[in-house]
């Protein structure tokens, strides 16, 4: 999971490509014994340096331009959709890989030019550098082709909705495959013992990540048990209780280090956040300044698709048997997905009709809790429709859809 978090950072990908470029430039002379004598005269410094000069000059310009386009598209998505979409845009793997390729190519060519001028490369090394340059050019061509395809949709509403929907799927699957984060599900009335010690947050912010394997190892080592207070996504004030533990005081610092708290919510383990972001996009589309019910309907369909993937959680043998954690309820998911959307669309029968159709499908879910929650949301929708929609025909149509 930590590797996945690092892979989503643009700086990490750029640093990796930079390291590869520098390593390739410095180790080129080591391949001299493999180079045939006949190639030394054909691919000497005079054949290689002009190409490197072109790459060094062009890649810096292309990188600056591409980064500007990426930031501008992310800001546009933030204003059109929701500010939470900005972070997802900046974590887009295709854009990050393209930018990292451009930066790595620039640094490779710049380093190789410096090595040539310093006399580090001889005739045999020039052949190796030329071969590496050809590979770099091939990588640049591939990156440009990917970038052209990306630019055709970058920052559009369809692209933002697709990013959010795809990002929301893994954490939703996670709560089904590993309810309670893989620990024992917490049940009402069955909390920690009275003498359990509190693990308190050292800073204010959202719980972004809980390192369950690390916590399990600590509890096994100390023959202790841990009770989590909330799921990832909960907001903590400095000093709030993160968990309870029946182990010794020596474990507190190590246990606290397994919790990642940040200023913003993330989608790594937070199954509800993706639904909230999609709902925010739908609500903004329904605002008087935007007035785009079509986007709200599209959001409704995507929310329905996401929740339709949810089967009954696997509550079998827990993977982390030394930890007890709360589960994400079906009621939480339907509330995050539809409550705000229903309230903002309360006087728009065309949007309410699509929400009703989606809820009707979810009411047939094999997850009984989700089915029951969907039926409650149908009643909630009808109550808003009766209060806000003046036309009886529209109200009757919604009531008829709820009975299908």
VOPAGU-2260 file (C-alpha; in pm, 1 decimal, decimal comma):
REM VOPAGU-2260
SITE   aa  ch    i         X         Y         Z
SITE  UNK   A    0       0,0       0,0       0,0
SITE  UNK   A    1     287,1     236,2      74,7
SITE  UNK   A    2     433,9     161,3    -268,3
SITE  UNK   A    3      96,6     246,8    -425,4
SITE  UNK   A    4      84,9     576,0    -236,7
SITE  UNK   A    5     431,8     669,2    -360,0
SITE  UNK   A    6     349,9     565,8    -717,5
SITE  UNK   A    7      66,6     822,2    -723,6
SITE  UNK   A    8     304,3    1111,0    -658,5
SITE  UNK   A    9     432,1    1296,2    -963,5
SITE  UNK   A   10     761,6    1378,3    -793,9
SITE  UNK   A   11     832,3    1008,9    -729,7
SITE  UNK   A   12     781,3     909,1   -1092,9
SITE  UNK   A   13     995,2    1199,2   -1211,8
SITE  UNK   A   14    1267,3    1105,1    -962,3
SITE  UNK   A   15    1267,0     741,6   -1079,8
SITE  UNK   A   16    1296,2     841,4   -1444,9
SITE  UNK   A   17    1571,9    1085,9   -1352,2
SITE  UNK   A   18    1767,6     817,5   -1169,8
SITE  UNK   A   19    1733,0     579,8   -1464,9
SITE  UNK   A   20    1850,3     851,1   -1703,7
SITE  UNK   A   21    2152,6     938,9   -1493,9
SITE  UNK   A   22    2246,4     574,8   -1439,8
SITE  UNK   A   23    2224,6     510,2   -1813,3
SITE  UNK   A   24    2447,9     808,9   -1886,4
SITE  UNK   A   25    2714,8     714,0   -1631,2
SITE  UNK   A   26    2733,2     339,2   -1696,8
SITE  UNK   A   27    2753,2     369,3   -2074,6
SITE  UNK   A   28    3134,6     321,1   -2081,2
SITE  UNK   A   29    3095,4     -13,8   -1902,4
SITE  UNK   A   30    2945,1    -163,0   -2218,1
SITE  UNK   A   31    3254,8     -92,6   -2428,2
SITE  UNK   A   32    3368,1    -459,7   -2451,8
SITE  UNK   A   33    3039,0    -549,0   -2621,9
SITE  UNK   A   34    3069,7    -297,6   -2904,9
SITE  UNK   A   35    3202,6    -419,2   -3246,9
SITE  UNK   A   36    3498,9    -222,6   -3380,3
SITE  UNK   A   37    3316,7    -133,3   -3701,9
SITE  UNK   A   38    3057,2      78,3   -3522,9
SITE  UNK   A   39    3300,8     318,0   -3354,1
SITE  UNK   A   40    3360,7     530,9   -3664,4
SITE  UNK   A   41    2996,8     535,3   -3772,4
SITE  UNK   A   42    2845,0     643,1   -3436,6
SITE  UNK   A   43    3102,8     878,1   -3289,5
SITE  UNK   A   44    3052,7    1196,6   -3089,0
SITE  UNK   A   45    2978,3    1400,1   -3403,4
SITE  UNK   A   46    2681,4    1171,9   -3480,6
SITE  UNK   A   47    2547,5    1165,3   -3127,0
SITE  UNK   A   48    2591,4    1519,1   -2992,2
SITE  UNK   A   49    2353,1    1695,6   -3240,2
SITE  UNK   A   50    2071,4    1459,4   -3145,7
SITE  UNK   A   51    2138,6    1511,5   -2775,7
SITE  UNK   A   52    2138,9    1889,2   -2823,8
SITE  UNK   A   53    1797,9    1872,6   -2993,3
SITE  UNK   A   54    1656,8    1655,8   -2715,0
SITE  UNK   A   55    1791,6    1880,4   -2440,5
SITE  UNK   A   56    1646,5    2193,3   -2602,4
SITE  UNK   A   57    1308,3    2050,0   -2692,4
SITE  UNK   A   58    1230,9    1834,1   -2390,8
SITE  UNK   A   59    1258,6    2122,4   -2144,8
SITE  UNK   A   60    1007,2    2321,5   -2349,8
SITE  UNK   A   61     773,8    2024,7   -2390,9
SITE  UNK   A   62     789,9    1943,9   -2018,2
SITE  UNK   A   63     708,1    2301,3   -1917,3
SITE  UNK   A   64     420,2    2318,2   -2163,7
SITE  UNK   A   65     279,7    1978,9   -2060,9
SITE  UNK   A   66     294,4    2058,9   -1690,5
SITE  UNK   A   67     113,4    2386,9   -1753,8
SITE  UNK   A   68    -158,9    2206,6   -1951,3
SITE  UNK   A   69    -198,4    1948,5   -1674,9
SITE  UNK   A   70    -231,9    2210,5   -1401,1
SITE  UNK   A   71    -473,3    2418,5   -1607,7
SITE  UNK   A   72    -690,0    2114,4   -1684,2
SITE  UNK   A   73    -691,9    2015,6   -1316,2
SITE  UNK   A   74    -798,0    2364,5   -1211,8
SITE  UNK   A   75   -1068,7    2363,4   -1477,4
SITE  UNK   A   76   -1198,4    2030,2   -1348,1
SITE  UNK   A   77   -1193,3    2170,8    -995,9
SITE  UNK   A   78   -1413,4    2464,7   -1095,8
SITE  UNK   A   79   -1647,7    2265,2   -1320,0
SITE  UNK   A   80   -1688,2    1955,6   -1103,2
SITE  UNK   A   81   -1567,6    1980,4    -743,2
SITE  UNK   A   82   -1243,7    2092,2    -572,6
SITE  UNK   A   83   -1192,3    1730,9    -459,9
SITE  UNK   A   84   -1147,0    1631,1    -825,8
SITE  UNK   A   85    -825,0    1833,2    -844,5
SITE  UNK   A   86    -628,2    1579,1    -641,5
SITE  UNK   A   87    -750,8    1290,3    -857,2
SITE  UNK   A   88    -649,3    1475,6   -1172,6
SITE  UNK   A   89    -300,7    1536,5   -1035,2
SITE  UNK   A   90    -270,6    1164,4    -953,5
SITE  UNK   A   91    -362,9    1050,8   -1305,7
SITE  UNK   A   92    -109,3     782,3   -1397,2
SITE  UNK   A   93     -94,4     854,9   -1770,7
SITE  UNK   A   94     -17,7    1224,7   -1725,8
SITE  UNK   A   95     242,7    1153,0   -1459,7
SITE  UNK   A   96     419,6     889,3   -1671,8
SITE  UNK   A   97     429,4    1120,3   -1974,2
SITE  UNK   A   98     574,2    1407,4   -1772,6
SITE  UNK   A   99     827,6    1176,3   -1606,7
SITE  UNK   A  100     938,2    1050,6   -1950,8
SITE  UNK   A  101     989,1    1405,2   -2076,3
SITE  UNK   A  102    1187,1    1510,0   -1768,3
SITE  UNK   A  103    1397,5    1193,2   -1774,3
SITE  UNK   A  104    1475,9    1241,8   -2144,0
SITE  UNK   A  105    1582,9    1601,0   -2083,8
SITE  UNK   A  106    1813,8    1506,2   -1796,0
SITE  UNK   A  107    1960,8    1211,2   -1985,4
SITE  UNK   A  108    2049,2    1426,4   -2285,9
SITE  UNK   A  109    2182,3    1708,8   -2067,8
SITE  UNK   A  110    2399,8    1470,2   -1864,7
SITE  UNK   A  111    2529,5    1295,4   -2175,9
SITE  UNK   A  112    2626,6    1629,3   -2332,7
SITE  UNK   A  113    2815,6    1726,0   -2017,1
SITE  UNK   A  114    2994,8    1389,4   -2015,5
SITE  UNK   A  115    3097,4    1434,2   -2380,3
SITE  UNK   A  116    3231,5    1784,5   -2315,6
SITE  UNK   A  117    3422,5    1661,5   -2009,8
SITE  UNK   A  118    3589,4    1386,2   -2210,7
SITE  UNK   A  119    3422,1    1108,6   -2008,7
SITE  UNK   A  120    3306,5     926,3   -2324,5
SITE  UNK   A  121    3547,5     787,0   -2580,7
SITE  UNK   A  122    3464,3     650,4   -2924,3
SITE  UNK   A  123    3329,6     318,7   -2797,6
SITE  UNK   A  124    3112,7     481,7   -2531,6
SITE  UNK   A  125    2966,6     708,7   -2801,0
SITE  UNK   A  126    2816,1     401,9   -2967,3
SITE  UNK   A  127    2648,5     301,3   -2639,4
SITE  UNK   A  128    2518,1     654,1   -2580,5
SITE  UNK   A  129    2382,4     664,5   -2935,5
SITE  UNK   A  130    2197,8     336,8   -2875,3
SITE  UNK   A  131    2055,8     470,2   -2549,0
SITE  UNK   A  132    1952,1     787,2   -2729,0
SITE  UNK   A  133    1755,9     582,1   -2982,2
SITE  UNK   A  134    1574,6     409,8   -2695,6
SITE  UNK   A  135    1501,8     747,7   -2534,9
SITE  UNK   A  136    1358,1     876,2   -2863,3
SITE  UNK   A  137    1134,0     568,4   -2885,4
SITE  UNK   A  138    1013,6     634,0   -2529,6
SITE  UNK   A  139     943,2     998,0   -2617,8
SITE  UNK   A  140     741,8     898,2   -2925,2
SITE  UNK   A  141     532,8     660,1   -2716,6
SITE  UNK   A  142     479,6     927,4   -2451,0
SITE  UNK   A  143     375,3    1185,3   -2711,3
SITE  UNK   A  144     121,0     946,8   -2862,6
SITE  UNK   A  145     -24,8     877,7   -2517,5
SITE  UNK   A  146     -23,7    1249,1   -2439,2
SITE  UNK   A  147    -213,3    1333,7   -2758,1
SITE  UNK   A  148    -483,4    1085,0   -2663,8
SITE  UNK   A  149    -490,9    1222,5   -2311,3
SITE  UNK   A  150    -519,2    1585,9   -2420,7
SITE  UNK   A  151    -833,1    1511,0   -2620,8
SITE  UNK   A  152   -1023,3    1447,7   -2297,7
SITE  UNK   A  153    -813,0    1602,7   -2021,4
SITE  UNK   A  154   -1021,9    1822,2   -1793,1
SITE  UNK   A  155   -1356,5    1735,8   -1954,6
SITE  UNK   A  156   -1651,5    1641,9   -1736,7
SITE  UNK   A  157   -1661,5    1289,2   -1880,3
SITE  UNK   A  158   -1293,7    1243,0   -1796,7
SITE  UNK   A  159   -1340,2    1367,8   -1440,2
SITE  UNK   A  160   -1642,7    1144,9   -1381,4
SITE  UNK   A  161   -1455,2     844,1   -1520,0
SITE  UNK   A  162   -1153,9     913,4   -1295,7
SITE  UNK   A  163   -1368,8     946,0    -985,4
SITE  UNK   A  164   -1574,7     636,4   -1064,8
SITE  UNK   A  165   -1268,6     420,1   -1128,5
SITE  UNK   A  166   -1094,3     553,0    -817,6
SITE  UNK   A  167   -1400,2     471,4    -605,5
SITE  UNK   A  168   -1412,9     103,5    -705,7
SITE  UNK   A  169   -1107,0     -38,3    -520,2
SITE  UNK   A  170   -1203,8      89,0    -171,5
SITE  UNK   A  171   -1561,7     -30,6    -224,3
SITE  UNK   A  172   -1433,4    -376,0    -314,0
SITE  UNK   A  173   -1212,6    -353,8      -6,7
SITE  UNK   A  174   -1500,2    -317,2     238,9
SITE  UNK   A  175   -1667,8    -621,9      84,1
SITE  UNK   A  176   -1358,7    -842,3      77,4
SITE  UNK   A  177   -1219,5    -710,6     406,9
SITE  UNK   A  178   -1501,2    -567,2     615,8
SITE  UNK   A  179   -1378,2    -399,6     931,4
SITE  UNK   A  180   -1046,2    -352,7     744,9
SITE  UNK   A  181    -984,1    -725,8     776,5
SITE  UNK   A  182   -1036,7    -738,1    1151,8
SITE  UNK   A  183   -1325,9    -849,3    1371,0
SITE  UNK   A  184   -1643,3    -647,1    1301,4
SITE  UNK   A  185   -1739,7    -427,0    1595,5
SITE  UNK   A  186   -2088,6    -497,9    1728,7
SITE  UNK   A  187   -2313,4    -263,9    1924,0
SITE  UNK   A  188   -2266,8    -297,1    2296,8
SITE  UNK   A  189   -1943,1    -496,8    2261,3
SITE  UNK   A  190   -1671,5    -234,8    2303,6
SITE  UNK   A  191   -1325,5    -245,7    2461,0
SITE  UNK   A  192   -1282,1    -332,4    2830,0
SITE  UNK   A  193   -1299,5     -49,2    3082,7
SITE  UNK   A  194    -928,5     -70,2    3160,3
SITE  UNK   A  195    -822,8     -41,5    2791,8
SITE  UNK   A  196    -580,1     238,7    2713,3
SITE  UNK   A  197    -668,7     511,0    2464,6
SITE  UNK   A  198    -450,8     576,8    2160,2
SITE  UNK   A  199    -493,9     948,3    2090,6
SITE  UNK   A  200    -441,6    1144,4    1769,7
SITE  UNK   A  201    -126,9    1356,4    1769,1
SITE  UNK   A  202    -268,3    1598,4    1513,4
SITE  UNK   A  203    -600,2    1712,1    1370,9
SITE  UNK   A  204    -710,9    1582,2    1033,6
SITE  UNK   A  205    -866,9    1293,5     844,9
SITE  UNK   A  206    -764,0     934,9     905,4
SITE  UNK   A  207    -623,7     850,1     561,8
SITE  UNK   A  208    -466,0     511,7     617,9
SITE  UNK   A  209    -445,8     244,4     886,4
SITE  UNK   A  210    -152,8       2,5     856,4
SITE  UNK   A  211    -338,5    -313,1     958,8
SITE  UNK   A  212     -50,8    -562,1     901,7
SITE  UNK   A  213     174,0    -349,5    1122,3
SITE  UNK   A  214     -88,6    -325,3    1396,1
SITE  UNK   A  215    -151,8    -700,5    1381,4
SITE  UNK   A  216     219,8    -771,3    1420,1
SITE  UNK   A  217     241,4    -537,3    1721,1
SITE  UNK   A  218     -60,7    -695,5    1888,4
SITE  UNK   A  219      70,1   -1048,6    1832,8
SITE  UNK   A  220     410,2    -953,8    1969,2
SITE  UNK   A  221     256,7    -802,2    2283,7
SITE  UNK   A  222     -28,0   -1057,1    2314,5
SITE  UNK   A  223    -274,8    -767,0    2308,3
SITE  UNK   A  224    -589,9    -658,5    2125,0
SITE  UNK   A  225    -680,9    -331,6    1953,8
SITE  UNK   A  226   -1023,6    -171,4    1907,5
SITE  UNK   A  227   -1044,8      94,9    1634,0
SITE  UNK   A  228   -1285,9     381,9    1696,0
SITE  UNK   A  229   -1362,9     477,2    1335,3
SITE  UNK   A  230   -1307,5     381,0     973,8
SITE  UNK   A  231   -1060,8     570,7     749,9
SITE  UNK   A  232   -1220,3     897,4     644,3
SITE  UNK   A  233   -1320,0    1001,8     995,5
SITE  UNK   A  234   -1207,9    1343,8    1113,4
SITE  UNK   A  235   -1004,8    1363,5    1432,3
SITE  UNK   A  236    -917,6    1657,9    1652,1
SITE  UNK   A  237    -578,6    1645,8    1821,6
SITE  UNK   A  238    -626,1    1439,0    2136,6
SITE  UNK   A  239    -928,4    1244,3    2006,6
SITE  UNK   A  240    -924,6     868,8    2058,4
SITE  UNK   A  241    -812,1     670,3    1755,1
SITE  UNK   A  242    -829,1     328,6    1919,8
SITE  UNK   A  243    -828,2     141,0    2248,8
SITE  UNK   A  244    -567,7    -117,0    2344,7
SITE  UNK   A  245    -522,9    -357,4    2633,2
SITE  UNK   A  246    -143,5    -371,5    2595,8
SITE  UNK   A  247     136,1    -189,7    2777,6
SITE  UNK   A  248     223,3     180,6    2754,0
SITE  UNK   A  249     536,5      96,9    2555,1
SITE  UNK   A  250     323,4      11,8    2252,7
SITE  UNK   A  251     141,6     344,3    2231,3
SITE  UNK   A  252     395,8     525,9    2016,2
SITE  UNK   A  253     431,3     232,9    1774,3
SITE  UNK   A  254      54,6     190,3    1743,1
SITE  UNK   A  255       5,5     562,6    1684,9
SITE  UNK   A  256     264,2     555,4    1406,3
SITE  UNK   A  257      47,0     305,5    1214,4
SITE  UNK   A  258    -219,6     573,0    1161,3
SITE  UNK   A  259    -172,5     824,1     879,6
SITE  UNK   A  260    -359,2    1149,3     944,3
SITE  UNK   A  261    -370,8    1423,1     680,6
SITE  UNK   A  262    -547,4    1746,2     600,6
SITE  UNK   A  263    -760,1    1593,7     324,0
SITE  UNK   A  264    -947,9    1268,9     267,8
SITE  UNK   A  265    -800,6    1006,8      36,8
SITE  UNK   A  266    -938,6     707,7    -151,9
SITE  UNK   A  267    -692,9     443,0     -34,7
SITE  UNK   A  268    -914,2     287,9     235,7
SITE  UNK   A  269   -1201,3     539,1     246,9
SITE  UNK   A  270   -1486,7     365,4      66,8
SITE  UNK   A  271   -1730,6     653,5     117,2
SITE  UNK   A  272   -1518,8     934,4     -21,4
SITE  UNK   A  273   -1554,8     841,0    -388,7
SITE  UNK   A  274   -1933,4     838,4    -356,9
SITE  UNK   A  275   -1924,1    1177,8    -186,5
SITE  UNK   A  276   -1712,1    1329,9    -464,6
SITE  UNK   A  277   -1947,2    1199,8    -732,5
SITE  UNK   A  278   -2247,4    1333,5    -542,0
SITE  UNK   A  279   -2081,2    1674,8    -508,6
SITE  UNK   A  280   -2039,5    1686,1    -886,9
SITE  UNK   A  281   -2407,5    1603,5    -934,1
SITE  UNK   A  282   -2515,9    1865,8    -681,0
SITE  UNK   A  283   -2303,6    2134,6    -845,7
SITE  UNK   A  284   -2456,5    2045,5   -1181,7
SITE  UNK   A  285   -2799,5    2112,2   -1032,1
SITE  UNK   A  286   -2704,4    2453,1    -890,5
SITE  UNK   A  287   -2874,0    2756,4   -1053,3
SITE  UNK   A  288   -2541,0    2882,7   -1185,9
SITE  UNK   A  289   -2472,7    2560,1   -1378,2
SITE  UNK   A  290   -2820,6    2415,1   -1441,8
SITE  UNK   A  291   -2700,8    2090,2   -1601,8
SITE  UNK   A  292   -2945,4    1812,2   -1510,0
SITE  UNK   A  293   -2784,8    1583,3   -1768,5
SITE  UNK   A  294   -2465,3    1563,9   -1563,5
SITE  UNK   A  295   -2669,2    1495,2   -1250,4
SITE  UNK   A  296   -2840,4    1206,9   -1428,3
SITE  UNK   A  297   -2500,5    1073,8   -1544,2
SITE  UNK   A  298   -2375,5    1091,9   -1184,9
SITE  UNK   A  299   -2687,4     902,4   -1070,8
SITE  UNK   A  300   -2615,3     619,9   -1313,5
SITE  UNK   A  301   -2251,5     598,0   -1202,3
SITE  UNK   A  302   -2349,1     592,4    -836,1
SITE  UNK   A  303   -2599,1     316,5    -906,4
SITE  UNK   A  304   -2335,2     116,1   -1093,8
SITE  UNK   A  305   -2090,2     148,7    -805,7
SITE  UNK   A  306   -2337,5      38,2    -540,9
SITE  UNK   A  307   -2466,3    -241,6    -764,7
SITE  UNK   A  308   -2115,8    -393,0    -741,3
SITE  UNK   A  309   -2160,2    -431,2    -365,9
SITE  UNK   A  310   -2250,7    -781,0    -258,4
SITE  UNK   A  311   -2284,3    -891,4     101,6
SITE  UNK   A  312   -1952,8    -836,9     288,0
SITE  UNK   A  313   -1742,4   -1143,7     357,5
SITE  UNK   A  314   -1762,8   -1179,5     736,4
SITE  UNK   A  315   -1569,9   -1505,1     753,2
SITE  UNK   A  316   -1244,0   -1561,5     938,2
SITE  UNK   A  317   -1074,3   -1223,6     986,5
SITE  UNK   A  318    -723,3   -1177,5     853,5
SITE  UNK   A  319    -624,6    -958,5    1149,0
SITE  UNK   A  320    -768,0   -1143,6    1445,2
SITE  UNK   A  321    -607,7    -913,0    1704,0
SITE  UNK   A  322    -799,6    -607,0    1582,1
SITE  UNK   A  323   -1165,1    -508,5    1606,7
SITE  UNK   A  324   -1293,1    -231,8    1380,3
SITE  UNK   A  325   -1628,3     -79,1    1280,2
SITE  UNK   A  326   -1779,3    -171,5     945,0
SITE  UNK   A  327   -1909,0      63,2     676,9
SITE  UNK   A  328   -2285,4      19,4     678,2
SITE  UNK   A  329   -2503,5       0,6     370,1
SITE  UNK   A  330   -2699,6     294,2     511,0
SITE  UNK   A  331   -2380,7     502,8     507,9
SITE  UNK   A  332   -2320,3     426,7     141,1
SITE  UNK   A  333   -2671,6     511,2      21,9
SITE  UNK   A  334   -2676,1     825,3     235,3
SITE  UNK   A  335   -2348,3     949,7      87,0
SITE  UNK   A  336   -2462,5     865,1    -264,8
SITE  UNK   A  337   -2819,9     990,5    -276,6
SITE  UNK   A  338   -2931,5    1210,0      13,2
SITE  UNK   A  339   -2775,4    1538,0    -101,9
SITE  UNK   A  340   -2862,9    1461,2    -464,1
SITE  UNK   A  341   -3227,0    1400,5    -375,6
SITE  UNK   A  342   -3247,9    1725,5    -179,4
SITE  UNK   A  343   -3093,5    1933,2    -459,3
SITE  UNK   A  344   -3310,0    1764,5    -725,9
SITE  UNK   A  345   -3628,9    1781,9    -519,0
SITE  UNK   A  346   -3805,6    2004,0    -777,7
SITE  UNK   A  347   -3664,2    1829,0   -1086,5
SITE  UNK   A  348   -3878,1    1528,9   -1174,0
SITE  UNK   A  349   -3651,1    1417,7   -1460,2
SITE  UNK   A  350   -3357,5    1374,9   -1221,3
SITE  UNK   A  351   -3567,4    1227,1    -940,1
SITE  UNK   A  352   -3706,9     971,0   -1184,1
SITE  UNK   A  353   -3356,2     843,0   -1265,5
SITE  UNK   A  354   -3264,3     832,5    -897,3
SITE  UNK   A  355   -3582,1     634,0    -830,1
SITE  UNK   A  356   -3496,6     387,2   -1108,1
SITE  UNK   A  357   -3149,0     341,5    -960,3
SITE  UNK   A  358   -3286,8     286,9    -611,1
SITE  UNK   A  359   -3536,0      38,0    -747,6
SITE  UNK   A  360   -3250,0    -165,8    -892,2
SITE  UNK   A  361   -3053,7    -146,8    -567,5
SITE  UNK   A  362   -3363,5    -260,8    -378,5
SITE  UNK   A  363   -3309,3    -599,7    -547,1
SITE  UNK   A  364   -2947,9    -626,5    -427,9
SITE  UNK   A  365   -2838,2    -960,1    -274,8
SITE  UNK   A  366   -2694,6    -754,7      12,7
SITE  UNK   A  367   -3005,4    -733,9     228,8
SITE  UNK   A  368   -2891,3    -427,1     419,7
SITE  UNK   A  369   -2831,0    -239,7      94,2
SITE  UNK   A  370   -3169,8    -345,1     -44,2
SITE  UNK   A  371   -3350,5    -224,8     267,9
SITE  UNK   A  372   -3157,4     101,4     270,2
SITE  UNK   A  373   -3248,4     161,7     -95,3
SITE  UNK   A  374   -3615,7     115,4     -11,3
SITE  UNK   A  375   -3585,6     372,7     267,7
SITE  UNK   A  376   -3427,3     617,1      24,3
SITE  UNK   A  377   -3720,0     566,3    -211,5
SITE  UNK   A  378   -3956,8     679,3      62,7
SITE  UNK   A  379   -3724,1     971,4     138,0
SITE  UNK   A  380   -3733,7    1073,4    -230,2
SITE  UNK   A  381   -4113,0    1054,6    -245,8
SITE  UNK   A  382   -4146,8    1275,0      61,2
SITE  UNK   A  383   -3933,8    1546,1    -101,4
SITE  UNK   A  384   -4124,0    1511,3    -428,2
SITE  UNK   A  385   -4460,3    1555,3    -254,4
SITE  UNK   A  386   -4334,2    1867,1     -78,2
SITE  UNK   A  387   -4169,3    2038,1    -377,3
SITE  UNK   A  388   -4325,2    1919,6    -705,2
SITE  UNK   A  389   -4647,2    2101,8    -786,7
SITE  UNK   A  390   -4766,7    1883,6   -1074,6
SITE  UNK   A  391   -4963,8    1579,6    -959,5
SITE  UNK   A  392   -4872,7    1387,5   -1276,1
SITE  UNK   A  393   -4501,7    1412,4   -1194,0
SITE  UNK   A  394   -4560,0    1298,6    -836,4
SITE  UNK   A  395   -4773,9    1007,0    -952,7
SITE  UNK   A  396   -4508,4     899,2   -1201,7
SITE  UNK   A  397   -4244,9     885,5    -930,5
SITE  UNK   A  398   -4476,0     685,9    -706,3
SITE  UNK   A  399   -4542,0     445,0    -992,6
SITE  UNK   A  400   -4169,7     397,8   -1054,4
SITE  UNK   A  401   -4121,3     306,2    -687,4
SITE  UNK   A  402   -4372,4      20,4    -723,4
SITE  UNK   A  403   -4211,3    -143,4   -1026,9
